[in-house]
Amino acid sequence: VVSSEDVGIRLDHFLVTRMPDFTRSRLQSLIKQGHVQVDQKPTDPSRKLKLDQSVTITIPEAQEAIPKGQEVPFD
């Protein structure tokens, strides 16, 4: 919940201060993908927060990377 000291700051900055293990770019990506909601609605990273708004974040499960081969012509 947004407190009086957080009013007017951007959503991505708000999350960085509360989730220091995540980079700002990773948090922005989560916001753009709809994993972060303000008052139960998707939003954008630059949204300015208002008093008593509810911020919810859902971290998706990590997916295993599947490397793809590339054809390289050898002589």
All heavy atoms as a GROMACS GRO file, in nm:
protein
  595
    1VAL      N    1   0.085  -0.118   0.000
    1VAL     CA    2   0.000   0.000   0.000
    1VAL      C    3   0.090   0.124   0.000
    1VAL      O    4   0.187   0.131   0.075
    1VAL     CB    5  -0.094  -0.001   0.122
    1VAL    CG1    6  -0.175   0.125   0.128
    1VAL    CG2    7  -0.184  -0.123   0.119
    2VAL      N    8   0.055   0.219  -0.084
    2VAL     CA    9   0.134   0.341  -0.099
    2VAL      C   10   0.113   0.431   0.022
    2VAL      O   11  -0.001   0.463   0.058
    2VAL     CB   12   0.095   0.416  -0.229
    2VAL    CG1   13   0.175   0.545  -0.242
    2VAL    CG2   14   0.117   0.325  -0.350
    3SER      N   15   0.224   0.470   0.085
    3SER     CA   16   0.216   0.559   0.202
    3SER      C   17   0.237   0.703   0.157
    3SER      O   18   0.271   0.730   0.042
    3SER     CB   19   0.322   0.519   0.304
    3SER     OG   20   0.451   0.544   0.251
    4SER      N   21   0.220   0.796   0.251
    4SER     CA   22   0.232   0.938   0.218
    4SER      C   23   0.371   0.975   0.169
    4SER      O   24   0.387   1.064   0.086
    4SER     CB   25   0.194   1.024   0.338
    4SER     OG   26   0.280   0.995   0.447
    5GLU      N   27   0.474   0.904   0.213
    5GLU     CA   28   0.611   0.934   0.169
    5GLU      C   29   0.639   0.885   0.026
    5GLU      O   30   0.736   0.926  -0.035
    5GLU     CB   31   0.714   0.878   0.266
    5GLU     CG   32   0.703   0.729   0.283
    5GLU     CD   33   0.749   0.682   0.420
    5GLU    OE1   34   0.738   0.757   0.517
    5GLU    OE2   35   0.793   0.566   0.426
    6ASP      N   36   0.553   0.797  -0.026
    6ASP     CA   37   0.571   0.744  -0.162
    6ASP      C   38   0.480   0.809  -0.266
    6ASP      O   39   0.488   0.774  -0.384
    6ASP     CB   40   0.547   0.592  -0.162
    6ASP     CG   41   0.646   0.518  -0.074
    6ASP    OD1   42   0.766   0.552  -0.080
    6ASP    OD2   43   0.605   0.428   0.000
    7VAL      N   44   0.396   0.900  -0.225
    7VAL     CA   45   0.304   0.966  -0.317
    7VAL      C   46   0.382   1.044  -0.422
    7VAL      O   47   0.478   1.116  -0.391
    7VAL     CB   48   0.209   1.061  -0.240
    7VAL    CG1   49   0.130   1.148  -0.336
    7VAL    CG2   50   0.116   0.981  -0.152
    8GLY      N   51   0.344   1.025  -0.547
    8GLY     CA   52   0.405   1.100  -0.657
    8GLY      C   53   0.527   1.036  -0.720
    8GLY      O   54   0.576   1.085  -0.820
    9ILE      N   55   0.579   0.926  -0.662
    9ILE     CA   56   0.694   0.862  -0.726
    9ILE      C   57   0.647   0.760  -0.829
    9ILE      O   58   0.535   0.711  -0.825
    9ILE     CB   59   0.791   0.797  -0.624
    9ILE    CG1   60   0.728   0.678  -0.553
    9ILE    CG2   61   0.842   0.897  -0.525
    9ILE    CD1   62   0.827   0.597  -0.472
   10ARG      N   63   0.735   0.730  -0.924
   10ARG     CA   64   0.703   0.634  -1.029
   10ARG      C   65   0.692   0.493  -0.971
   10ARG      O   66   0.760   0.459  -0.875
   10ARG     CB   67   0.812   0.635  -1.136
   10ARG     CG   68   0.815   0.758  -1.221
   10ARG     CD   69   0.941   0.760  -1.308
   10ARG     NE   70   0.961   0.635  -1.380
   10ARG     CZ   71   0.964   0.623  -1.512
   10ARG    NH1   72   0.950   0.731  -1.587
   10ARG    NH2   73   0.985   0.507  -1.570
   11LEU      N   74   0.606   0.415  -1.033
   11LEU     CA   75   0.586   0.276  -0.990
   11LEU      C   76   0.716   0.197  -0.992
   11LEU      O   77   0.746   0.126  -0.896
   11LEU     CB   78   0.481   0.209  -1.078
   11LEU     CG   79   0.455   0.060  -1.052
   11LEU    CD1   80   0.409   0.036  -0.910
   11LEU    CD2   81   0.355   0.006  -1.153
   12ASP      N   82   0.796   0.209  -1.098
   12ASP     CA   83   0.920   0.132  -1.105
   12ASP      C   84   1.018   0.172  -0.994
   12ASP      O   85   1.084   0.085  -0.935
   12ASP     CB   86   0.984   0.139  -1.243
   12ASP     CG   87   1.011   0.279  -1.294
   12ASP    OD1   88   0.967   0.378  -1.230
   12ASP    OD2   89   1.075   0.291  -1.400
   13HIS      N   90   1.025   0.299  -0.959
   13HIS     CA   91   1.111   0.343  -0.848
   13HIS      C   92   1.059   0.289  -0.715
   13HIS      O   93   1.137   0.249  -0.628
   13HIS     CB   94   1.119   0.496  -0.843
   13HIS     CG   95   1.197   0.555  -0.955
   13HIS    ND1   96   1.334   0.566  -0.955
   13HIS    CD2   97   1.156   0.605  -1.075
   13HIS    CE1   98   1.374   0.621  -1.068
   13HIS    NE2   99   1.268   0.645  -1.142
   14PHE      N  100   0.930   0.290  -0.697
   14PHE     CA  101   0.867   0.237  -0.577
   14PHE      C  102   0.906   0.090  -0.558
   14PHE      O  103   0.944   0.049  -0.448
   14PHE     CB  104   0.714   0.252  -0.590
   14PHE     CG  105   0.634   0.190  -0.480
   14PHE    CD1  106   0.615   0.256  -0.360
   14PHE    CD2  107   0.574   0.065  -0.497
   14PHE    CE1  108   0.539   0.199  -0.258
   14PHE    CE2  109   0.498   0.008  -0.397
   14PHE     CZ  110   0.481   0.076  -0.277
   15LEU      N  111   0.899   0.012  -0.665
   15LEU     CA  112   0.931  -0.130  -0.655
   15LEU      C  113   1.079  -0.155  -0.630
   15LEU      O  114   1.116  -0.246  -0.556
   15LEU     CB  115   0.885  -0.203  -0.781
   15LEU     CG  116   0.734  -0.213  -0.799
   15LEU    CD1  117   0.702  -0.279  -0.933
   15LEU    CD2  118   0.670  -0.291  -0.686
   16VAL      N  119   1.165  -0.074  -0.691
   16VAL     CA  120   1.310  -0.090  -0.671
   16VAL      C  121   1.346  -0.075  -0.524
   16VAL      O  122   1.430  -0.150  -0.472
   16VAL     CB  123   1.390   0.010  -0.758
   16VAL    CG1  124   1.534   0.019  -0.714
   16VAL    CG2  125   1.381  -0.029  -0.904
   17THR      N  126   1.282   0.017  -0.454
   17THR     CA  127   1.314   0.039  -0.313
   17THR      C  128   1.265  -0.076  -0.225
   17THR      O  129   1.319  -0.100  -0.118
   17THR     CB  130   1.253   0.170  -0.260
   17THR    OG1  131   1.111   0.165  -0.270
   17THR    CG2  132   1.308   0.290  -0.336
   18ARG      N  133   1.165  -0.148  -0.272
   18ARG     CA  134   1.110  -0.258  -0.194
   18ARG      C  135   1.160  -0.395  -0.236
   18ARG      O  136   1.146  -0.492  -0.163
   18ARG     CB  137   0.957  -0.256  -0.202
   18ARG     CG  138   0.909  -0.144  -0.110
   18ARG     CD  139   0.772  -0.102  -0.134
   18ARG     NE  140   0.730   0.001  -0.041
   18ARG     CZ  141   0.773   0.125  -0.039
   18ARG    NH1  142   0.867   0.164  -0.120
   18ARG    NH2  143   0.725   0.212   0.046
   19MET      N  144   1.220  -0.402  -0.353
   19MET     CA  145   1.268  -0.530  -0.405
   19MET      C  146   1.411  -0.511  -0.459
   19MET      O  147   1.434  -0.519  -0.579
   19MET     CB  148   1.174  -0.580  -0.515
   19MET     CG  149   1.031  -0.592  -0.469
   19MET     SD  150   0.922  -0.648  -0.598
   19MET     CE  151   0.965  -0.820  -0.603
   20PRO      N  152   1.508  -0.489  -0.369
   20PRO     CA  153   1.644  -0.458  -0.414
   20PRO      C  154   1.715  -0.572  -0.488
   20PRO      O  155   1.816  -0.549  -0.554
   20PRO     CB  156   1.716  -0.423  -0.284
   20PRO     CG  157   1.636  -0.489  -0.177
   20PRO     CD  158   1.495  -0.491  -0.225
   21ASP      N  159   1.663  -0.694  -0.481
   21ASP     CA  160   1.724  -0.806  -0.552
   21ASP      C  161   1.691  -0.804  -0.701
   21ASP      O  162   1.749  -0.880  -0.779
   21ASP     CB  163   1.680  -0.939  -0.492
   21ASP     CG  164   1.735  -0.960  -0.352
   21ASP    OD1  165   1.833  -0.891  -0.315
   21ASP    OD2  166   1.681  -1.044  -0.279
   22PHE      N  167   1.599  -0.719  -0.744
   22PHE     CA  168   1.559  -0.708  -0.884
   22PHE      C  169   1.612  -0.578  -0.942
   22PHE      O  170   1.610  -0.475  -0.876
   22PHE     CB  171   1.405  -0.709  -0.897
   22PHE     CG  172   1.342  -0.842  -0.868
   22PHE    CD1  173   1.314  -0.879  -0.738
   22PHE    CD2  174   1.312  -0.929  -0.971
   22PHE    CE1  175   1.256  -1.002  -0.710
   22PHE    CE2  176   1.254  -1.052  -0.945
   22PHE     CZ  177   1.226  -1.088  -0.814
   23THR      N  178   1.656  -0.584  -1.067
   23THR     CA  179   1.700  -0.461  -1.134
   23THR      C  180   1.577  -0.380  -1.175
   23THR      O  181   1.467  -0.435  -1.189
   23THR     CB  182   1.783  -0.492  -1.260
   23THR    OG1  183   1.699  -0.559  -1.355
   23THR    CG2  184   1.905  -0.575  -1.227
   24ARG      N  185   1.599  -0.253  -1.198
   24ARG     CA  186   1.488  -0.168  -1.241
   24ARG      C  187   1.436  -0.213  -1.377
   24ARG      O  188   1.315  -0.214  -1.401
   24ARG     CB  189   1.535  -0.022  -1.246
   24ARG     CG  190   1.424   0.073  -1.281
   24ARG     CD  191   1.469   0.216  -1.261
   24ARG     NE  192   1.382   0.304  -1.337
   24ARG     CZ  193   1.422   0.415  -1.394
   24ARG    NH1  194   1.546   0.455  -1.383
   24ARG    NH2  195   1.338   0.488  -1.460
   25SER      N  196   1.525  -0.254  -1.465
   25SER     CA  197   1.481  -0.299  -1.598
   25SER      C  198   1.399  -0.428  -1.588
   25SER      O  199   1.302  -0.446  -1.662
   25SER     CB  200   1.598  -0.316  -1.693
   25SER     OG  201   1.688  -0.414  -1.648
   26ARG      N  202   1.435  -0.518  -1.497
   26ARG     CA  203   1.357  -0.642  -1.478
   26ARG      C  204   1.218  -0.607  -1.424
   26ARG      O  205   1.117  -0.662  -1.468
   26ARG     CB  206   1.429  -0.736  -1.382
   26ARG     CG  207   1.350  -0.859  -1.342
   26ARG     CD  208   1.330  -0.952  -1.460
   26ARG     NE  209   1.268  -1.076  -1.413
   26ARG     CZ  210   1.168  -1.136  -1.475
   26ARG    NH1  211   1.121  -1.087  -1.587
   26ARG    NH2  212   1.116  -1.245  -1.427
   27LEU      N  213   1.211  -0.515  -1.330
   27LEU     CA  214   1.082  -0.473  -1.275
   27LEU      C  215   0.998  -0.404  -1.382
   27LEU      O  216   0.877  -0.427  -1.391
   27LEU     CB  217   1.102  -0.383  -1.153
   27LEU     CG  218   1.158  -0.456  -1.030
   27LEU    CD1  219   1.203  -0.356  -0.925
   27LEU    CD2  220   1.057  -0.553  -0.974
   28GLN      N  221   1.060  -0.321  -1.465
   28GLN     CA  222   0.986  -0.256  -1.574
   28GLN      C  223   0.930  -0.360  -1.669
   28GLN      O  224   0.817  -0.348  -1.716
   28GLN     CB  225   1.077  -0.158  -1.649
   28GLN     CG  226   1.107  -0.033  -1.571
   28GLN     CD  227   1.206   0.057  -1.643
   28GLN    OE1  228   1.286   0.012  -1.724
   28GLN    NE2  229   1.202   0.186  -1.610
   29SER      N  230   1.007  -0.463  -1.697
   29SER     CA  231   0.961  -0.571  -1.784
   29SER      C  232   0.840  -0.643  -1.723
   29SER      O  233   0.742  -0.672  -1.792
   29SER     CB  234   1.075  -0.669  -1.809
   29SER     OG  235   1.032  -0.779  -1.884
   30LEU      N  236   0.847  -0.671  -1.593
   30LEU     CA  237   0.735  -0.736  -1.525
   30LEU      C  238   0.610  -0.648  -1.529
   30LEU      O  239   0.499  -0.698  -1.548
   30LEU     CB  240   0.772  -0.769  -1.380
   30LEU     CG  241   0.873  -0.882  -1.362
   30LEU    CD1  242   0.919  -0.887  -1.216
   30LEU    CD2  243   0.814  -1.015  -1.405
   31ILE      N  244   0.628  -0.518  -1.514
   31ILE     CA  245   0.515  -0.425  -1.520
   31ILE      C  246   0.452  -0.429  -1.660
   31ILE      O  247   0.330  -0.442  -1.675
   31ILE     CB  248   0.559  -0.281  -1.485
   31ILE    CG1  249   0.606  -0.273  -1.340
   31ILE    CG2  250   0.444  -0.183  -1.508
   31ILE    CD1  251   0.681  -0.146  -1.305
   32LYS      N  252   0.536  -0.420  -1.764
   32LYS     CA  253   0.487  -0.419  -1.902
   32LYS      C  254   0.419  -0.550  -1.940
   32LYS      O  255   0.330  -0.551  -2.024
   32LYS     CB  256   0.602  -0.388  -1.998
   32LYS     CG  257   0.650  -0.246  -1.987
   32LYS     CD  258   0.771  -0.223  -2.075
   32LYS     CE  259   0.826  -0.082  -2.054
   32LYS     NZ  260   0.951  -0.063  -2.129
   33GLN      N  261   0.462  -0.660  -1.879
   33GLN     CA  262   0.402  -0.791  -1.907
   33GLN      C  263   0.273  -0.813  -1.828
   33GLN      O  264   0.209  -0.917  -1.843
   33GLN     CB  265   0.501  -0.902  -1.875
   33GLN     CG  266   0.622  -0.904  -1.966
   33GLN     CD  267   0.728  -1.002  -1.918
   33GLN    OE1  268   0.712  -1.071  -1.819
   33GLN    NE2  269   0.839  -1.006  -1.990
   34GLY      N  270   0.236  -0.718  -1.742
   34GLY     CA  271   0.112  -0.729  -1.666
   34GLY      C  272   0.123  -0.802  -1.534
   34GLY      O  273   0.022  -0.834  -1.472
   35HIS      N  274   0.246  -0.828  -1.488
   35HIS     CA  275   0.264  -0.899  -1.361
   35HIS      C  276   0.257  -0.806  -1.240
   35HIS      O  277   0.260  -0.852  -1.126
   35HIS     CB  278   0.398  -0.973  -1.361
   35HIS     CG  279   0.406  -1.082  -1.463
   35HIS    ND1  280   0.334  -1.199  -1.453
   35HIS    CD2  281   0.474  -1.091  -1.579
   35HIS    CE1  282   0.358  -1.275  -1.556
   35HIS    NE2  283   0.443  -1.212  -1.636
   36VAL      N  284   0.250  -0.676  -1.264
   36VAL     CA  285   0.236  -0.577  -1.157
   36VAL      C  286   0.106  -0.503  -1.181
   36VAL      O  287   0.078  -0.458  -1.292
   36VAL     CB  288   0.354  -0.478  -1.155
   36VAL    CG1  289   0.335  -0.374  -1.046
   36VAL    CG2  290   0.486  -0.552  -1.136
   37GLN      N  291   0.028  -0.490  -1.074
   37GLN     CA  292  -0.100  -0.420  -1.084
   37GLN      C  293  -0.110  -0.314  -0.975
   37GLN      O  294  -0.060  -0.334  -0.864
   37GLN     CB  295  -0.216  -0.518  -1.072
   37GLN     CG  296  -0.218  -0.621  -1.183
   37GLN     CD  297  -0.338  -0.713  -1.173
   37GLN    OE1  298  -0.402  -0.725  -1.070
   37GLN    NE2  299  -0.368  -0.780  -1.283
   38VAL      N  300  -0.175  -0.206  -1.010
   38VAL     CA  301  -0.206  -0.101  -0.913
   38VAL      C  302  -0.358  -0.097  -0.902
   38VAL      O  303  -0.427  -0.081  -1.002
   38VAL     CB  304  -0.150   0.036  -0.957
   38VAL    CG1  305  -0.193   0.145  -0.861
   38VAL    CG2  306   0.002   0.030  -0.967
   39ASP      N  307  -0.406  -0.117  -0.781
   39ASP     CA  308  -0.550  -0.126  -0.756
   39ASP      C  309  -0.615  -0.230  -0.849
   39ASP      O  310  -0.719  -0.206  -0.910
   39ASP     CB  311  -0.618   0.010  -0.771
   39ASP     CG  312  -0.578   0.106  -0.659
   39ASP    OD1  313  -0.538   0.058  -0.550
   39ASP    OD2  314  -0.586   0.228  -0.680
   40GLN      N  315  -0.548  -0.344  -0.862
   40GLN     CA  316  -0.596  -0.461  -0.937
   40GLN      C  317  -0.609  -0.436  -1.087
   40GLN      O  318  -0.688  -0.502  -1.155
   40GLN     CB  319  -0.727  -0.513  -0.879
   40GLN     CG  320  -0.713  -0.553  -0.734
   40GLN     CD  321  -0.843  -0.596  -0.671
   40GLN    OE1  322  -0.951  -0.570  -0.723
   40GLN    NE2  323  -0.833  -0.663  -0.558
   41LYS      N  324  -0.533  -0.340  -1.140
   41LYS     CA  325  -0.535  -0.311  -1.284
   41LYS      C  326  -0.392  -0.302  -1.335
   41LYS      O  327  -0.308  -0.240  -1.272
   41LYS     CB  328  -0.607  -0.179  -1.311
   41LYS     CG  329  -0.753  -0.181  -1.274
   41LYS     CD  330  -0.815  -0.047  -1.298
   41LYS     CE  331  -0.958  -0.048  -1.244
   41LYS     NZ  332  -1.013   0.083  -1.225
   42PRO      N  333  -0.365  -0.362  -1.454
   42PRO     CA  334  -0.232  -0.347  -1.514
   42PRO      C  335  -0.203  -0.199  -1.541
   42PRO      O  336  -0.294  -0.120  -1.561
   42PRO     CB  337  -0.243  -0.424  -1.645
   42PRO     CG  338  -0.360  -0.515  -1.628
   42PRO     CD  339  -0.453  -0.444  -1.534
   43THR      N  340  -0.076  -0.165  -1.544
   43THR     CA  341  -0.037  -0.026  -1.560
   43THR      C  342   0.096  -0.017  -1.631
   43THR      O  343   0.146  -0.116  -1.683
   43THR     CB  344  -0.034   0.044  -1.422
   43THR    OG1  345  -0.015   0.182  -1.440
   43THR    CG2  346   0.072  -0.014  -1.331
   44ASP      N  347   0.158   0.101  -1.631
   44ASP     CA  348   0.290   0.116  -1.694
   44ASP      C  349   0.393   0.163  -1.591
   44ASP      O  350   0.355   0.213  -1.485
   44ASP     CB  351   0.285   0.210  -1.815
   44ASP     CG  352   0.242   0.350  -1.778
   44ASP    OD1  353   0.307   0.412  -1.693
   44ASP    OD2  354   0.143   0.397  -1.835
   45PRO      N  355   0.523   0.145  -1.620
   45PRO     CA  356   0.628   0.175  -1.522
   45PRO      C  357   0.634   0.320  -1.477
   45PRO      O  358   0.678   0.348  -1.366
   45PRO     CB  359   0.757   0.138  -1.596
   45PRO     CG  360   0.716   0.048  -1.706
   45PRO     CD  361   0.577   0.086  -1.743
   46SER      N  362   0.590   0.413  -1.561
   46SER     CA  363   0.603   0.555  -1.526
   46SER      C  364   0.484   0.609  -1.447
   46SER      O  365   0.481   0.728  -1.414
   46SER     CB  366   0.621   0.638  -1.653
   46SER     OG  367   0.507   0.626  -1.736
   47ARG      N  368   0.391   0.524  -1.415
   47ARG     CA  369   0.272   0.570  -1.340
   47ARG      C  370   0.313   0.632  -1.207
   47ARG      O  371   0.392   0.575  -1.132
   47ARG     CB  372   0.179   0.452  -1.315
   47ARG     CG  373   0.057   0.495  -1.236
   47ARG     CD  374  -0.037   0.380  -1.215
   47ARG     NE  375  -0.156   0.426  -1.146
   47ARG     CZ  376  -0.273   0.370  -1.161
   47ARG    NH1  377  -0.288   0.267  -1.242
   47ARG    NH2  378  -0.376   0.417  -1.096
   48LYS      N  379   0.258   0.748  -1.178
   48LYS     CA  380   0.282   0.815  -1.049
   48LYS      C  381   0.182   0.762  -0.948
   48LYS      O  382   0.062   0.753  -0.975
   48LYS     CB  383   0.265   0.967  -1.064
   48LYS     CG  384   0.351   1.029  -1.170
   48LYS     CD  385   0.487   1.058  -1.119
   48LYS     CE  386   0.564   1.130  -1.230
   48LYS     NZ  387   0.690   1.177  -1.190
   49LEU      N  388   0.233   0.725  -0.832
   49LEU     CA  389   0.149   0.662  -0.730
   49LEU      C  390   0.075   0.764  -0.645
   49LEU      O  391   0.124   0.875  -0.622
   49LEU     CB  392   0.234   0.571  -0.642
   49LEU     CG  393   0.298   0.454  -0.717
   49LEU    CD1  394   0.392   0.378  -0.626
   49LEU    CD2  395   0.191   0.361  -0.773
   50LYS      N  396  -0.042   0.722  -0.597
   50LYS     CA  397  -0.125   0.806  -0.511
   50LYS      C  398  -0.142   0.737  -0.375
   50LYS      O  399  -0.127   0.615  -0.364
   50LYS     CB  400  -0.263   0.828  -0.575
   50LYS     CG  401  -0.255   0.901  -0.707
   50LYS     CD  402  -0.391   0.914  -0.770
   50LYS     CE  403  -0.381   0.980  -0.907
   50LYS     NZ  404  -0.508   0.979  -0.978
   51LEU      N  405  -0.178   0.814  -0.276
   51LEU     CA  406  -0.194   0.766  -0.140
   51LEU      C  407  -0.294   0.649  -0.133
   51LEU      O  408  -0.401   0.654  -0.195
   51LEU     CB  409  -0.242   0.879  -0.049
   51LEU     CG  410  -0.250   0.848   0.099
   51LEU    CD1  411  -0.114   0.814   0.156
   51LEU    CD2  412  -0.312   0.965   0.174
   52ASP      N  413  -0.256   0.546  -0.059
   52ASP     CA  414  -0.339   0.428  -0.030
   52ASP      C  415  -0.368   0.338  -0.150
   52ASP      O  416  -0.453   0.251  -0.141
   52ASP     CB  417  -0.471   0.468   0.038
   52ASP     CG  418  -0.448   0.526   0.176
   52ASP    OD1  419  -0.351   0.486   0.243
   52ASP    OD2  420  -0.529   0.612   0.218
   53GLN      N  421  -0.299   0.357  -0.262
   53GLN     CA  422  -0.315   0.263  -0.373
   53GLN      C  423  -0.250   0.130  -0.334
   53GLN      O  424  -0.150   0.127  -0.262
   53GLN     CB  425  -0.252   0.317  -0.501
   53GLN     CG  426  -0.333   0.424  -0.567
   53GLN     CD  427  -0.273   0.468  -0.699
   53GLN    OE1  428  -0.154   0.497  -0.706
   53GLN    NE2  429  -0.356   0.477  -0.801
   54SER      N  430  -0.305   0.024  -0.385
   54SER     CA  431  -0.254  -0.109  -0.359
   54SER      C  432  -0.169  -0.156  -0.477
   54SER      O  433  -0.214  -0.152  -0.591
   54SER     CB  434  -0.371  -0.205  -0.338
   54SER     OG  435  -0.325  -0.337  -0.329
   55VAL      N  436  -0.046  -0.198  -0.450
   55VAL     CA  437   0.045  -0.247  -0.554
   55VAL      C  438   0.066  -0.396  -0.531
   55VAL      O  439   0.105  -0.439  -0.423
   55VAL     CB  440   0.180  -0.173  -0.550
   55VAL    CG1  441   0.275  -0.227  -0.656
   55VAL    CG2  442   0.160  -0.023  -0.566
   56THR      N  443   0.038  -0.474  -0.637
   56THR     CA  444   0.052  -0.620  -0.629
   56THR      C  445   0.146  -0.666  -0.738
   56THR      O  446   0.136  -0.621  -0.852
   56THR     CB  447  -0.085  -0.687  -0.651
   56THR    OG1  448  -0.180  -0.630  -0.562
   56THR    CG2  449  -0.076  -0.837  -0.626
   57ILE      N  450   0.239  -0.757  -0.703
   57ILE     CA  451   0.331  -0.811  -0.802
   57ILE      C  452   0.329  -0.963  -0.794
   57ILE      O  453   0.324  -1.021  -0.686
   57ILE     CB  454   0.474  -0.756  -0.782
   57ILE    CG1  455   0.567  -0.805  -0.893
   57ILE    CG2  456   0.530  -0.792  -0.647
   57ILE    CD1  457   0.700  -0.732  -0.900
   58THR      N  458   0.328  -1.025  -0.912
   58THR     CA  459   0.334  -1.170  -0.922
   58THR      C  460   0.459  -1.204  -1.002
   58THR      O  461   0.472  -1.162  -1.118
   58THR     CB  462   0.210  -1.225  -0.996
   58THR    OG1  463   0.094  -1.180  -0.928
   58THR    CG2  464   0.212  -1.376  -1.000
   59ILE      N  465   0.550  -1.278  -0.941
   59ILE     CA  466   0.673  -1.317  -1.009
   59ILE      C  467   0.649  -1.451  -1.078
   59ILE      O  468   0.619  -1.550  -1.011
   59ILE     CB  469   0.791  -1.331  -0.909
   59ILE    CG1  470   0.806  -1.206  -0.823
   59ILE    CG2  471   0.920  -1.366  -0.982
   59ILE    CD1  472   0.842  -1.081  -0.898
   60PRO      N  473   0.659  -1.455  -1.211
   60PRO     CA  474   0.635  -1.581  -1.282
   60PRO      C  475   0.747  -1.681  -1.255
   60PRO      O  476   0.860  -1.642  -1.223
   60PRO     CB  477   0.632  -1.540  -1.429
   60PRO     CG  478   0.706  -1.412  -1.436
   60PRO     CD  479   0.691  -1.346  -1.301
   61GLU      N  480   0.714  -1.808  -1.268
   61GLU     CA  481   0.813  -1.914  -1.253
   61GLU      C  482   0.924  -1.897  -1.356
   61GLU      O  483   0.896  -1.862  -1.472
   61GLU     CB  484   0.749  -2.052  -1.273
   61GLU     CG  485   0.654  -2.093  -1.162
   61GLU     CD  486   0.726  -2.138  -1.037
   61GLU    OE1  487   0.836  -2.197  -1.048
   61GLU    OE2  488   0.674  -2.112  -0.928
   62ALA      N  489   1.046  -1.923  -1.316
   62ALA     CA  490   1.157  -1.917  -1.411
   62ALA      C  491   1.143  -2.032  -1.510
   62ALA      O  492   1.109  -2.144  -1.472
   62ALA     CB  493   1.289  -1.927  -1.337
   63GLN      N  494   1.167  -2.002  -1.636
   63GLN     CA  495   1.158  -2.104  -1.739
   63GLN      C  496   1.298  -2.142  -1.783
   63GLN      O  497   1.384  -2.055  -1.802
   63GLN     CB  498   1.076  -2.054  -1.857
   63GLN     CG  499   0.933  -2.029  -1.819
   63GLN     CD  500   0.849  -1.994  -1.940
   63GLN    OE1  501   0.894  -1.998  -2.052
   63GLN    NE2  502   0.724  -1.960  -1.915
   64GLU      N  503   1.318  -2.271  -1.799
   64GLU     CA  504   1.448  -2.321  -1.840
   64GLU      C  505   1.478  -2.276  -1.983
   64GLU      O  506   1.393  -2.287  -2.072
   64GLU     CB  507   1.448  -2.473  -1.833
   64GLU     CG  508   1.583  -2.534  -1.855
   64GLU     CD  509   1.582  -2.683  -1.831
   64GLU    OE1  510   1.506  -2.730  -1.745
   64GLU    OE2  511   1.658  -2.752  -1.901
   65ALA      N  512   1.597  -2.227  -2.002
   65ALA     CA  513   1.638  -2.184  -2.136
   65ALA      C  514   1.666  -2.306  -2.223
   65ALA      O  515   1.729  -2.402  -2.179
   65ALA     CB  516   1.764  -2.098  -2.127
   66ILE      N  517   1.617  -2.302  -2.344
   66ILE     CA  518   1.640  -2.412  -2.437
   66ILE      C  519   1.724  -2.356  -2.552
   66ILE      O  520   1.673  -2.282  -2.637
   66ILE     CB  521   1.507  -2.469  -2.490
   66ILE    CG1  522   1.424  -2.519  -2.372
   66ILE    CG2  523   1.533  -2.580  -2.590
   66ILE    CD1  524   1.283  -2.560  -2.411
   67PRO      N  525   1.853  -2.391  -2.553
   67PRO     CA  526   1.939  -2.337  -2.658
   67PRO      C  527   1.904  -2.395  -2.794
   67PRO      O  528   1.863  -2.510  -2.806
   67PRO     CB  529   2.079  -2.379  -2.615
   67PRO     CG  530   2.060  -2.492  -2.520
   67PRO     CD  531   1.924  -2.477  -2.460
   68LYS      N  532   1.918  -2.315  -2.897
   68LYS     CA  533   1.892  -2.359  -3.033
   68LYS      C  534   2.024  -2.363  -3.108
   68LYS      O  535   2.105  -2.271  -3.098
   68LYS     CB  536   1.795  -2.264  -3.104
   68LYS     CG  537   1.656  -2.269  -3.047
   68LYS     CD  538   1.563  -2.180  -3.126
   68LYS     CE  539   1.424  -2.188  -3.068
   68LYS     NZ  540   1.329  -2.106  -3.141
   69GLY      N  541   2.044  -2.469  -3.185
   69GLY     CA  542   2.164  -2.482  -3.266
   69GLY      C  543   2.159  -2.390  -3.386
   69GLY      O  544   2.054  -2.344  -3.428
   70GLN      N  545   2.275  -2.364  -3.439
   70GLN     CA  546   2.285  -2.279  -3.556
   70GLN      C  547   2.373  -2.351  -3.658
   70GLN      O  548   2.479  -2.404  -3.624
   70GLN     CB  549   2.349  -2.146  -3.516
   70GLN     CG  550   2.366  -2.050  -3.630
   70GLN     CD  551   2.429  -1.919  -3.583
   70GLN    OE1  552   2.465  -1.904  -3.467
   70GLN    NE2  553   2.445  -1.825  -3.675
   71GLU      N  554   2.327  -2.356  -3.782
   71GLU     CA  555   2.407  -2.421  -3.886
   71GLU      C  556   2.524  -2.333  -3.923
   71GLU      O  557   2.508  -2.215  -3.953
   71GLU     CB  558   2.323  -2.448  -4.010
   71GLU     CG  559   2.261  -2.584  -4.007
   71GLU     CD  560   2.205  -2.623  -4.142
   71GLU    OE1  561   2.281  -2.621  -4.241
   71GLU    OE2  562   2.086  -2.652  -4.145
   72VAL      N  563   2.643  -2.394  -3.918
   72VAL     CA  564   2.764  -2.323  -3.954
   72VAL      C  565   2.836  -2.404  -4.061
   72VAL      O  566   2.868  -2.521  -4.039
   72VAL     CB  567   2.857  -2.305  -3.830
   72VAL    CG1  568   2.985  -2.232  -3.868
   72VAL    CG2  569   2.783  -2.233  -3.719
   73PRO      N  570   2.859  -2.348  -4.178
   73PRO     CA  571   2.926  -2.424  -4.285
   73PRO      C  572   3.076  -2.437  -4.257
   73PRO      O  573   3.147  -2.338  -4.244
   73PRO     CB  574   2.901  -2.341  -4.410
   73PRO     CG  575   2.881  -2.202  -4.360
   73PRO     CD  576   2.820  -2.216  -4.223
   74PHE      N  577   3.120  -2.560  -4.244
   74PHE     CA  578   3.263  -2.585  -4.221
   74PHE      C  579   3.322  -2.646  -4.348
   74PHE      O  580   3.260  -2.723  -4.417
   74PHE     CB  581   3.282  -2.684  -4.104
   74PHE     CG  582   3.251  -2.626  -3.971
   74PHE    CD1  583   3.134  -2.660  -3.905
   74PHE    CD2  584   3.340  -2.539  -3.908
   74PHE    CE1  585   3.105  -2.607  -3.780
   74PHE    CE2  586   3.312  -2.487  -3.784
   74PHE     CZ  587   3.195  -2.520  -3.719
   75ASP      N  588   3.448  -2.612  -4.377
   75ASP     CA  589   3.520  -2.672  -4.490
   75ASP      C  590   3.595  -2.794  -4.445
   75ASP      O  591   3.649  -2.804  -4.341
   75ASP     CB  592   3.619  -2.572  -4.552
   75ASP     CG  593   3.544  -2.460  -4.622
   75ASP    OD1  594   3.432  -2.482  -4.669
   75ASP    OD2  595   3.601  -2.349  -4.627
   0.00000   0.00000   0.00000
